[in-house]
């Protein structure tokens, strides 16, 4: 006799064609194929990756779209991963992350959805200073470091504020996501290599940083969905309305990660031009001013300097205690899998 793995029978993964959302869909299929999975995304590929999954195109800022898709899929839980990538404008972030989340909550409550797991970001507590083994008691800064995390913090507040007995909500705060299908972290490091900039180093590389393999983040979302829909009220009370940091629990020195990637691609820089953090902040400020004058998006910013130079690692004790979370793929293995994916992508490109 089979034992049901999760406390839900159906799930709607919003942003399910994206990096994290796609891995969540795959992880559900691998863990319990009996669950009815639907995906909502702004654009659906001509050939969706999973024949057993129902795909729906829609805009999360449209109440009509959200209502239509929820009515047609009737999910027990919504897993909301949709968000613009880094490097977009502030207006886009607030429209999608904040207004989109508000619209999802409104439609979900009206249609009787039981629960939602919201994908936040570990960066919501970053104010430019070191984050050393911080837990969820760390405050969200009044002045955000960048528009993306500002919008994520606002969206998290809105999502958790919608939590109630009829519509249970929790937030997952992953740190430094990477893995197969990565659209930001690894591609950004590859662009540094392509631009011949690997000899530059911001800071002394003594700052520890949390990177999180994508499958671990997907696993955490399913654990949260399972616990928040537990038939045991004492379990639900520890999850609903709460946020959880998720990492690989293996912080490493920041620049070691890109250099591992570059080395795998047969590039080891023979020299390093080390820019102290204080000098780099000044230079980045000047670059931002020049970009404003010429009307271009700055590539070198004070946020990126502080991001690269600060200690940023988190205590995941709460996720361990409440969700039962443990990384299911270690950092070294996650990097190995990611490098294999990079090789596959380059082979496809004929490089």
C-alpha positions in Angstrom: 0.0 0.0 0.0 1.5 3.3 -1.1 1.8 6.2 1.4 1.0 9.7 0.2 4.1 11.8 0.2 2.6 15.3 0.4 -0.4 16.9 2.1 -1.7 18.3 -1.2 -3.1 16.8 -4.4 -2.7 19.7 -6.8 -0.3 22.6 -7.2 -0.1 25.7 -9.4 3.5 26.8 -10.0 3.5 30.4 -11.0 6.7 31.1 -13.0 6.9 27.4 -13.7 8.8 27.9 -17.0 11.6 29.8 -15.2 14.8 28.6 -13.5 13.5 27.9 -10.0 9.9 27.2 -11.1 11.0 24.6 -13.7 13.0 22.8 -11.1 10.1 22.8 -8.6 7.9 21.2 -11.3 10.5 18.5 -12.1 11.0 17.8 -8.4 7.3 17.3 -7.8 7.1 14.9 -10.8 10.1 13.0 -9.4 8.8 12.9 -5.9 5.1 12.2 -6.4 3.8 11.9 -10.0 0.2 11.5 -8.6 0.1 15.2 -7.9 -1.8 17.3 -10.5 0.6 20.1 -11.5 -0.3 23.2 -13.4 2.1 25.9 -14.5 1.3 29.6 -15.1 3.8 31.8 -16.9 3.8 34.9 -19.0 5.0 32.9 -22.0 4.7 29.2 -22.6 7.2 27.4 -24.9 5.8 25.9 -28.1 6.8 22.5 -26.8 6.4 22.4 -23.0 8.9 20.2 -21.2 6.5 18.0 -19.3 3.6 16.4 -21.2 1.7 15.6 -18.0 1.7 19.2 -16.8 -1.0 21.7 -17.7 0.5 25.0 -19.0 -1.3 28.3 -18.9 -0.2 31.6 -20.3 -1.1 34.6 -18.2 -0.1 37.9 -16.5 0.1 37.8 -12.7 -0.8 41.5 -12.6 -4.1 40.8 -14.3 -6.9 39.8 -11.9 -8.9 38.3 -14.9 -5.9 36.1 -15.9 -5.3 35.0 -12.3 -8.9 34.2 -11.6 -9.4 32.4 -14.9 -6.3 30.2 -14.3 -7.1 29.4 -10.7 -10.7 28.5 -11.6 -9.5 26.1 -14.3 -6.7 24.5 -12.2 -8.2 24.5 -8.7 -4.9 24.0 -6.9 -4.6 23.2 -3.2 -1.4 25.3 -3.1 0.1 28.0 -5.2 3.9 28.1 -5.4 4.7 31.7 -6.5 8.2 31.9 -8.0 7.6 34.5 -10.8 10.0 37.5 -10.8 11.9 39.6 -13.3 15.6 38.8 -13.5 18.2 41.2 -12.1 19.1 44.3 -14.1 15.6 45.5 -14.9 14.2 48.8 -13.9 12.5 49.7 -10.6 9.1 50.1 -12.2 9.2 46.6 -13.6 10.2 45.1 -10.3 7.4 46.7 -8.3 4.8 46.0 -11.0 5.6 42.3 -11.1 6.8 41.5 -7.6 4.5 43.7 -5.6 1.4 44.3 -7.7 1.6 40.8 -9.1 1.8 39.3 -5.7 -1.1 41.4 -4.5 -3.2 40.2 -7.4 -2.3 36.6 -6.8 -3.3 36.9 -3.2 -6.6 38.6 -4.0 -7.6 36.0 -6.6 -6.4 33.0 -4.5 -8.4 34.1 -1.5 -11.5 34.8 -3.6 -11.3 31.3 -5.2 -10.7 29.4 -2.0 -7.0 28.3 -2.5 -5.8 26.8 0.7 -2.2 28.0 0.8 0.7 29.7 -1.0 4.5 29.4 -0.8 6.1 32.7 -1.9 9.6 32.9 -3.2 11.3 35.8 -1.5 15.1 36.4 -1.4 17.8 36.2 1.3 18.8 39.6 0.0 15.8 41.3 1.6 17.8 41.8 4.8 21.0 43.1 3.1 21.9 46.7 3.8 25.5 46.6 2.4 27.1 45.5 5.7 28.2 42.0 6.7 25.5 39.3 7.3 27.3 36.7 9.4 25.2 33.7 10.3 22.1 35.8 10.5 18.7 34.2 11.1 15.1 35.4 10.4 15.2 37.9 13.3 17.4 40.1 11.2 15.4 43.2 10.2 14.6 44.3 6.7 16.4 47.6 6.2 14.4 50.8 5.9 16.5 51.8 2.9 17.1 48.9 0.5 20.3 48.4 -1.3 18.7 47.9 -4.7 15.3 48.0 -6.4 15.0 44.2 -6.8 15.4 43.4 -3.1 13.3 46.4 -2.2 10.5 45.0 -4.3 11.0 41.5 -2.9 10.9 42.8 0.7 7.6 44.7 -0.1 6.1 41.6 -1.8 7.1 39.3 1.1 5.5 41.7 3.6 2.4 41.8 1.4 2.3 38.0 1.0 2.8 37.2 4.7 0.3 39.9 5.5 -2.3 37.9 3.5 -1.9 34.9 5.7 -5.0 33.7 7.5 -6.7 30.5 8.5 -8.4 30.2 5.2 -5.3 31.1 3.1 -2.0 30.1 4.7 1.1 31.8 3.4 4.8 31.4 4.1 8.0 32.7 2.4 11.2 31.0 1.3 14.3 33.1 1.2 16.9 31.3 -1.0 20.5 32.7 -1.2 22.7 32.7 -4.3 20.8 30.3 -6.5 22.8 28.4 -9.2 22.5 25.2 -11.2 21.3 23.8 -14.5 19.2 26.3 -16.4 20.7 29.2 -14.5 19.9 32.5 -16.2 21.8 34.9 -13.9 24.6 33.8 -11.6 26.5 31.5 -13.9 25.8 33.5 -17.1 27.0 36.6 -15.3 30.3 34.8 -14.4 30.7 33.6 -17.9 30.2 37.1 -19.2 33.1 38.3 -17.0 35.3 35.6 -18.7 34.1 36.5 -22.2 34.9 40.2 -21.5 38.4 39.4 -20.3 37.8 40.8 -16.8 38.7 37.8 -14.7 41.9 39.5 -13.4 39.8 42.1 -11.5 38.9 41.3 -7.8 36.7 43.4 -5.6 37.7 43.1 -2.0 40.1 40.7 -0.3 38.1 37.5 -0.9 37.9 36.8 2.8 34.2 37.3 2.8 32.1 34.1 3.1 29.1 33.8 0.9 26.2 31.4 0.7 25.4 29.8 -2.7 22.4 27.4 -3.0 22.1 24.6 -5.5 18.7 24.9 -7.3 17.4 21.5 -6.4 17.8 22.3 -2.7 15.7 25.4 -3.1 13.1 23.4 -5.0 13.1 20.8 -2.2 12.6 23.6 0.4 9.5 24.9 -1.4 7.9 21.5 -1.4 8.6 20.9 2.2 7.0 24.3 3.0 3.9 23.5 1.0 3.7 20.1 2.7 4.0 21.5 6.2 1.7 24.5 5.7 -1.0 22.1 4.6 -0.4 19.6 7.5 -3.6 18.3 9.2 -1.8 19.1 12.5 -2.6 22.7 13.6 0.5 22.8 15.8 2.6 22.2 12.7 0.7 24.8 10.6 1.1 27.4 13.3 4.9 27.2 13.0 4.9 27.7 9.2 2.0 30.0 8.3 3.0 33.6 8.3 6.7 32.8 8.5 9.8 33.3 6.4 12.7 30.8 6.1 16.3 31.2 4.9 17.4 28.5 2.6 21.1 27.8 1.7 23.4 24.9 1.1 24.8 25.4 4.6 28.3 25.5 3.1 29.5 29.1 2.8 32.7 29.7 0.7 34.8 32.6 -0.1 33.0 34.6 -2.8 35.6 34.7 -5.6 36.3 30.9 -5.2 33.0 30.2 -7.0 33.6 32.1 -10.3 37.2 31.0 -10.4 36.1 27.3 -10.1 33.9 27.9 -13.1 36.6 29.7 -15.1 39.2 27.1 -14.3 36.9 24.4 -15.5 36.7 26.3 -18.8 40.6 26.2 -18.9 41.1 29.8 -17.8 43.2 30.7 -14.8 44.2 34.3 -14.5 47.9 34.8 -14.1 47.4 38.1 -12.3 44.8 39.7 -10.0 44.1 43.4 -9.8 42.6 43.7 -6.3 40.4 46.8 -5.7 39.9 47.5 -2.1 36.2 47.8 -1.2 36.4 51.5 -0.2 38.0 52.4 -3.5 35.7 50.2 -5.5 32.6 51.9 -4.0 33.9 55.3 -5.0 34.6 54.1 -8.6 31.2 52.5 -8.8 29.6 55.7 -7.6 31.3 57.6 -10.4 30.3 55.0 -12.9 26.7 55.3 -11.8 26.8 59.1 -12.2 28.3 58.8 -15.7 25.7 56.2 -16.7 23.0 58.6 -15.5 24.5 61.4 -17.6 24.6 59.4 -20.8 21.3 57.7 -20.1 22.5 54.1 -19.9 22.0 51.3 -17.3 25.2 51.1 -15.2 27.1 47.8 -15.3 29.4 48.7 -12.4 27.4 49.7 -9.3 27.9 50.3 -5.6 25.4 47.5 -4.9 27.5 45.0 -6.9 30.6 46.1 -5.1 29.0 45.7 -1.6 27.4 42.4 -2.8 30.8 41.0 -3.8 32.7 42.2 -0.8 30.4 41.6 2.2 30.1 38.4 4.2 26.6 37.0 3.4 25.8 33.8 5.0 22.7 32.7 6.9 21.6 30.4 9.7 19.1 27.9 8.4 18.2 26.4 11.8 14.6 27.5 11.6 14.1 25.8 8.2 15.7 22.6 9.7 13.5 22.7 12.8 10.2 23.7 11.2 10.4 22.4 7.7 12.7 19.4 8.2 15.0 20.9 5.5 18.5 19.6 4.8 20.3 20.2 1.5 19.8 17.0 -0.5 22.8 17.9 -2.9 26.1 19.1 -1.4 27.8 22.2 -2.7 30.6 20.4 -4.4 28.2 18.0 -6.2 26.0 20.9 -7.1 28.9 22.7 -8.7 29.9 19.6 -10.5 26.5 19.2 -12.0 26.4 22.8 -13.0 29.7 22.5 -14.8 28.5 19.5 -16.7 25.5 21.6 -17.7 27.8 24.4 -18.9 29.7 21.8 -21.0 26.4 20.6 -22.5 25.3 24.1 -23.4 28.6 24.9 -25.0 28.4 21.7 -27.0 24.9 22.7 -28.3 26.3 26.1 -29.3 29.2 24.4 -31.1 31.8 26.0 -29.0 
